[in-house]
Structures are given as C-alpha cells and as structure tokens.
Amino acid sequence: MAKTSLQKARERAFKLQNGCCFYCGQRMNQSPITKCTAEHLQARCDGGRIAGNIVAACLYCNNERHRVERPMAPKAWRAHVGKQVQKRSWPTLT
C-alpha cells in the first residue's frame, strides 16, 4: 500500500527531530502513548498545507493539546509543556 503525503511528512519530521516529540522532547516509539503522530502547526481548516507544516508529536502531547475546545497555539503549547517537563510534572513517557 502506498504511503500518503501525510505519512511521508510525519516520517520526515520524525527523522529530522531524531525521534523526539516536538512538544515534550521525549523519545517516541510505537507504544500506545508514545506513538508518533503528525501534528499540523497550522490547522488544515486555517489553510495549513502538509509540506513544511508537519511536526512529529507523541500521541500524549497531541491528545492533551486538543482536549480543550480551543487548543493553545503550537508555540504556546510547546512552551507550556517545556515548563512542565522542567518542573517534572509532565509524564515521563520513555
């Protein structure tokens, strides 16, 4: 089965990020919580395209960001998660 452009973009982002989540910086693998997902920096509904708009994020960070009605912008979410990681109040996923 041929890979979609989104799958290719996710794999490219995973490699460029050395297998680490864009938000928490932890290593991703294929376990349910650390599975690599493709995260659009700009939502598709807001005109975000696939090329150059995809980062790799662990399933946990991606799900947590989108649990609220109005998710934080990616840059703000990354800063928030980074502070939580530094305080050791973000789950250790590896």
C-alpha positions as CSV (number, residue, x, y, z in Angstrom):
1,M,0.0,0.0,0.0
2,A,1.4,3.4,-1.0
3,K,2.0,6.0,1.8
4,T,0.0,9.2,1.9
5,S,1.8,12.5,1.8
6,L,0.8,13.0,5.5
7,Q,2.5,9.7,6.4
8,K,5.6,10.7,4.5
9,A,5.7,14.1,6.2
10,R,5.3,12.5,9.6
11,E,8.2,10.1,8.9
12,R,10.3,13.0,7.6
13,A,9.6,15.1,10.8
14,F,10.3,12.1,13.0
15,K,13.8,11.7,11.4
16,L,14.5,15.5,11.5
17,Q,13.6,15.5,15.2
18,N,15.7,12.5,15.9
19,G,12.7,10.5,17.0
20,C,11.8,13.1,19.7
21,C,8.4,14.7,20.3
22,F,8.2,18.4,19.1
23,Y,6.4,19.4,22.4
24,C,8.0,17.4,25.2
25,G,11.3,16.3,23.6
26,Q,10.9,12.7,24.8
27,R,11.7,9.7,22.5
28,M,8.8,8.3,20.6
29,N,8.2,4.7,19.7
30,Q,5.2,2.5,18.9
31,S,3.8,2.1,22.4
32,P,0.2,3.4,22.6
33,I,1.1,6.7,24.5
34,T,4.4,7.5,22.8
35,K,3.3,6.6,19.3
36,C,4.4,9.2,16.7
37,T,1.6,11.4,15.3
38,A,1.7,14.1,12.7
39,E,0.9,17.5,14.1
40,H,-0.2,20.3,11.9
41,L,1.4,23.6,13.1
42,Q,-1.3,25.5,11.2
43,A,-4.7,23.7,11.1
44,R,-5.8,22.5,7.7
45,C,-9.1,24.4,8.1
46,D,-7.0,27.6,8.5
47,G,-5.1,27.0,5.3
48,G,-2.3,24.8,6.6
49,R,-0.8,22.6,4.0
50,I,1.2,19.4,4.5
51,A,4.6,20.5,3.2
52,G,6.5,22.3,5.9
53,N,3.6,22.3,8.2
54,I,4.0,18.9,9.9
55,V,6.0,18.1,13.1
56,A,6.2,14.8,14.9
57,A,4.5,14.8,18.3
58,C,3.8,11.9,20.7
59,L,0.3,10.8,21.0
60,Y,0.1,12.0,24.6
61,C,1.1,15.6,23.8
62,N,-1.0,15.7,20.7
63,N,-4.1,14.4,22.6
64,E,-3.5,16.7,25.6
65,R,-3.2,19.8,23.4
66,H,-6.5,19.0,21.6
67,R,-8.6,18.0,24.6
68,V,-9.9,21.5,25.0
69,E,-12.3,23.4,22.8
70,R,-9.7,26.0,21.8
71,P,-6.2,24.5,21.9
72,M,-3.2,26.6,22.5
73,A,-1.2,27.6,19.5
74,P,1.7,25.2,18.9
75,K,4.4,27.6,20.1
76,A,2.5,28.4,23.3
77,W,1.8,24.7,23.9
78,R,5.4,23.8,23.4
79,A,6.4,26.4,25.9
80,H,3.8,25.2,28.4
81,V,4.9,21.6,28.0
82,G,8.6,22.6,28.3
83,K,7.9,24.3,31.7
84,Q,6.0,21.2,32.9
85,V,8.9,18.9,31.8
86,Q,11.4,21.1,33.7
87,K,9.3,21.0,36.8
88,R,9.0,17.2,36.3
89,S,5.2,17.5,36.3
90,W,4.8,16.1,32.8
91,P,4.7,12.3,32.5
92,T,7.9,10.5,31.6
93,L,6.9,8.5,28.6
94,T,10.0,6.5,27.8
